[in-house]
């Protein structure tokens, strides 16, 4: 159940990340030659690609774990004090991989979204900074 529940949200985030990864590649004329905006666009692309690959890893790890659970269903010792204990004992690599990659993918996606908000609202410097930091603040709550 744990792995199935992680696969769908990870696939949705991965799809959104890859769809939006190249959104800032054709900058408007007012920022085309600005070094700071070039850094922002490059950081945005990098964060979106890390989010995509992290969430894609979640899908792969989860699919692998579901396959192992299916194959080991008849031979696996199901006596464990909890589901978490069972996962840590028999599927530790997949369990930790899914948790780490899912969270890191979400954080990269949110940070990229913060940069995109900053870029989209760039005409109003104070408001764009406020909006970017508000998105980053909301992301830190996940930690």
N, C-alpha and C positions, 0 to 999 in steps of 0.2 A: 504494500500500500504506500509506504514512504516513497519508494522510487517512482511509482506511477504518479503520485501527487506532485513530484518535482519535475517530471518530464514535460508536462503540458505548459506550465508557466515558463519554464526555461525556453521552450520552443517559441513561445509568443514573444519573449524578450529578445531572443536571437533574431527573429524575423524583423522586429521593430528596429533593432540596432543596425542590421545590414541594410535595411530600407533607407534609413536616415544617415548612414555613414558618409555619404558623398553629397549631402545637402548643401554644404558650405563651399563646395569646390569652385563654383562660379561666383566670386564675390562681386558686389556692386562696385561701381567706379570709385566711390568715396573711400574704399578700403583696400583697393587692389595693390597699392604699393606700400602700404603701412606694415612695417615689420612686426609690430605687436599684434595686429589682426591676423597676420600670416601665422604667427605662433599659435594664436587662439584656434584658427582653423585646423592647423596640423594636430594640435592637442585634441581637438574634438574628434577628428578622424581616428586618431590612435585610440582614444577611449572607447569609441563605438566599435572598433575592430576587436579590442580586448573584451568588451562586453559580449560581442557576437561569439568569439571563440570560447570564452568561459561558459556561456550558456549552451553552446553546442557540445562542449565536454560533459555538461550535466546530462544532456540527452544520451550521449554515448555511454557514460558510466551507468546511468539508470537502466538503459536497455541491457547492458552487460549483466548488471545485478539481477534483473528480472529473469534473464536467461539462466543464470546460475541457480537462482532459487527454483526455477522450474525443473532444471536437471537434477538438483540435489534434494528435491522435495521428499523422495522416498528414503534417502540415506542420511539426511540432516538430523542432528539431535535437536529437537524442538524444545527441550527443557532449558529454559532460561528465565530469570526473574522478570525480565521485561523485553519488549521488542528492541529497545535500544541495546540492551546487553547482547541479544541474539545477533543484531547487526554488527556490533563491535567485535563479536567473537568470530563470526563466519564471513562477513563482508566488510571488514574494516576499511580496506582501501577504497572501495566504492562509496561507502557511507561518508567517509571524510572528504573524498574527492567531490562528491555531489554537494555537500554542505559548503565547502570552501569556494568552489567554482560558482555556485549559485549566488552566494553573497557577494563575491568579488565582481561578478557580472552585473548584478543589480547596482552596486555602488558605482562602477564605471559608467553604466548607462545613465544614472542620475547625475553624475558629475558632467558628463557630456551634455546632458539636457541643460544643466546650469550654464555651461559655456554658450549653448545655442540661445538661451534666453538673453544672455549678455549681448550676444551678437545681434539678435533681432531687435533689441531695444536700444541699440547703441546711440541713437540720436539724443536720447535723454540720459546723460552720463550718470546722474545720481540714481534715477529710477532703475536703470539697467544693472548697476552694481547692487542695489538693494534686492532686486529680483533674483540675481545670480546667488547672492549670499543666503537668501531665504531658501532657495532650492538646496544649496549645500547644507544648510542647517538641518533641513528636513532629512537629508541623507544621513547625517551623523546620528540621528535617532536610531537608525538601524543597527548601529554598532552597539 
